[in-house]
Amino acid sequence: MSSSNKKSSASSYSKYEVRQRNPNPKSCVLLVIDMQNYFSSMSAPILDNINTTITLCRRASIPVIFTRHSHNSSSSDHGMLQEWWFGDLIIDGTVEAELMTALDRKGEDMVVEKSTYSAFRNTGLEEKLVEMGVEEVIVTGVMTNLCCETTAREAFIRGFRVFFSTDATATSDIDLHEATLKNMAYGFAYFVDCHKLKQALTPKSNEN
């Protein structure tokens, strides 16, 4: 899985928006997808926006869930990724597999372990969200067009309302980033960014 990167634009991508809506803090969770050392070159440019998004969500009492992508050293969980990425996989127990230390992560935050693009595949995430009474997810992290997009699509299909961050997601190429945003807006997700989230999640009485 290539970790090369062109810095993603922080645009709100309003040109793609079909619908607008604000997340409901009472029924929402924030998903922070695969912000690991392996992806540091593409994660670094959005790290501030990720942490800002996390802070805004914590202030609104929105739970934060991190995902971590890795494979065991045998081939038992490699699946099609072994073939597709010519064996360039993230092996559990390595530095590359660990979440970035600069993330605003707390001990009580859930970490979902996964071994494919989807955070829902064989992870128990759906069951946990249902147990928590969650109806909405905000998707952030990397890679926009792989794990973030696949997770967002599967969340939508499973009946969750999806919000997709335009400035707290990134991938290896800006064209791939924009292609995903166009797809998300058309059929799967509402857009958010740090500015929109601040407006949506800040109590009116405190806005100044």
Secondary structure, DSSP 8 states (H G I E B T S, - for coil): -------------TTT-S------GGGEEEEEE--BGGGHHHHGGGHHHHHHHHHHHHHTT--EEEEEE-B-SSSTTTHHHHHHTTT---BTTSGGGSB-TTS---TTSEEEEESSS-SSTTSSHHHHHHHHT--EEEEEEE-IIIIIHHHHHHHHHTT-EEEEEEEEEE-S-HHHHHHHHHHHHHHTEEEE-HHHHHHHHS-GGG--
